[in-house]
Amino acid sequence: MGRIIRFLLLLVVLGVLGLIGYSYSGYLVPDQTTVTTPVDLDAGRD
């Protein structure tokens, strides 16, 4: 029983390390785009 728990703990640790390595590798960087939105400055006047 102890071997199974040790094996599962090893899999969890390797999974966490793999996720950290994947996130630092640059594959999770979103695409950057320029967004322009017009602003109406006279919206409060009647």
Summary of the structure (lengths in Angstrom):
residues: 46
radius of gyration: 24.6
end to end distance: 77.0
largest distance: 77.0
contacts: 50
relative contact order: 0.08
helix: 50%
strand: 0%
